[in-house]
Amino acid sequence: MVKTKDTVSTKQVSLELDQKLSVLLQNHHVRHIPFHDKRVHRRWVANSIGCHPSTLSTNPRLRKKLTLWEKDNCPAQTDPFTFTVSDDANLDDVVNSGNVVPFLSRTRDGLILPVDVVLKKKIIRVPTLYWFDHIDEWVSDYLRHLRADRKQQYSSVEEAAKKLRIFRRFMREHFMGYGDVTDDFLVAWQHRMEKDGLAVNRRNDCVTTVHTFFRWAEEKGRLKNHVQLAGKSSYGGRLGDDYVFPISSREITVKRKGVTYNTWVSTVTEPGREEEFRHTPTSREIERLRLEVSGHGRNSLRNNLLLSWALETGGRVSEILHMMVSDFPTMETIGEFMDRGDEFLSVSVERKNIGKSTLNVPFDLVVATLDYLWNCPERQAIVDRYGDCGFVFLSEKGGVLSADSVTRLCGRFFALAKIENANIHRLRAKFITEILETVLDELQTSGVSFDVTSDWGETVLIMARNRMGHTHIMSLRPYLNEIRVRRVQMDGKIVPREELDKRRVRKELDAALVQRVRHNTTLAKADRLIGSGEAHQAGLMLRALGDALIASAA
């Protein structure tokens, strides 16, 4: 018989698998090898050496080696380091250190068992996650990392295992691999946990644990550019401007045991019981705010213009304050600018953590800004006294306003207008939120389907970024997450904005109805007082009602 190339290749593969099987059986203590019905679990062996489970039976060399090894090493049922689990056993109460893995029915899938691992001649007990037909390799490796490298207590690592088990069950239900998980999928999981009765703090703990697990997978090279581990600029241009991390992160500063450090956490955690989202002002509240600013007198034109910039461009306060007079048309070029009919004036700005980008300034806002530059007597008085430093928004001392000064100044106006838990920064949020909501509505109208496995969030962010003239989408993601909490259901479907508006309007109508009933009651009382000759008392009551109506109308 002439040996063909395929015959030689098959024999080589068989020898390589045989060598891998020998190494596998030699390097694992018998207590750490999963058995099922007195046999080494074939799928575990196949996954470990890189072949199909059926190969272990059809290949004579592998079959013989496994059979002989099992004959000499299979633990007896009386072995003190083995155990069996009856069908009616409480699995949560099972504590053991054996190597018999009870691969049970799928209705009880996902078992956390302790396994003793020998590291540097020291035995460490590590919780391990088993499914119906295999060990969860990624999760179990991560749990071993927490015990061996991070030196965490077994109870703490076991708690992390329970949270990861909840998430892995959701992944398996939707046939998702680790590389398929995105922020949208995490949000859908949050809704599932909420439906299952988990409190918000528990849900946040679970999301934080899963995010930390994925960060570990990214750091170990199991995932690449899937989880954000640093600012976009830290990647040195390797990722394009349009690149979106499937699992995003935000940087926070943590102070623990006297040590302060920065870390990256998930962007999709929910506000806890003691924490609420910052309030985004409504249109009526903004009208009240502008009235307060206009009534303040000094620098009212400048202050109102600052509000307009935040509301109509979505720019940060620091970006708005660095606008230069030279960024705008002059008296000589304004005619040319108006003749072009441009809808926006694109101004270059330095964006936070991103670098150079552009801010689209609407035409009407350009005209209002030029009116302030050319005709505001208060600004001109500052320039006459200190000289022109070139910035648009000046302080009383001649330099550019500081961001802290604007925050304090506007904070006072928000308080006067009785707008709680908000400041000028939330006007930027209103602008961005409106853009994102509009994009979502348009996608829904066009028939785009949203579900837990689709990456619809990135589509929305990219479309919104293009409309706003931004270079990156990272700064927009937190605002989309707020919308997700309001509008995304457990199955990933988006609640139409019309339905949310109807709920809000219904709530406002109910409040208005209650108020109208109160007013009618007051009028009825005043009428009875007049009829009984107590006109003075009725007049005081009607005056108070009039003041209340004027205040509510403002």
Secondary structure by P-SEA (a helix, b strand, c coil): ccccaaaaaaaaaaaaaaaaaaaaaaaccccccccccccccaaaaaaaaccccccccccaaaaaaaaaaaaacccccccccccccccccccccccccccccccccccccbbbbbbbbbcccbbbbbbbbbcccccaaaaaaaaaaaaccccccaaaaaaaaaaaaaaaaaaaaaccccccccaaaaaaaaaaaaaacccaaaaaaaaaaaaaaaaaaaaaccccccccccccccccccccccccccbbbbbbbbbcccccccccccccccccccccccccccaaaaaaaaaaaaacccaaaaaaaaaaaaacccccaaaaaacccccccccccaaaaaaacccbbbbbbbcccccbbbbbbcaaaaaaaaaaacccaaaaaaaaacccccccccccccccccaaaaaaaaaaaaaaaccccccaaaaaaaaaaaaaaaaaaaaaaaccccccccaaaaaaaaaaaaaacccccccaaaaaaaaaacccccccccccaaaaaaaaaaaaaaaaaaaaaaaaaaaaaaaaaaaacaaaaaaaaaaaaaaaaaaaac
